[in-house]
């Protein structure tokens, strides 16, 4: 299937779906969780980097 033939099909599939966010997902909780994980990874990386 070529790209030109796939575009209308994908557009139709994207427009048909109900879409939207899941009701149980809070953007603040998701963002806070991601921030916590990134800060934890930064802490672990800086603690194990003894090259300096």
Rosetta blueprint (number, residue, H / E / L):
1 X L
2 X L
3 X H
4 X H
5 X H
6 X H
7 X H
8 X H
9 X H
10 X H
11 X H
12 X H
13 X H
14 X H
15 X H
16 X H
17 X L
18 X L
19 X L
20 X L
21 X L
22 X L
23 X L
24 X L
25 X L
26 X L
27 X H
28 X H
29 X H
30 X H
31 X H
32 X H
33 X H
34 X H
35 X H
36 X H
37 X H
38 X H
39 X H
40 X H
41 X H
42 X H
43 X H
44 X H
45 X H
46 X H
47 X H
48 X H
49 X L
50 X L
51 X L
52 X L
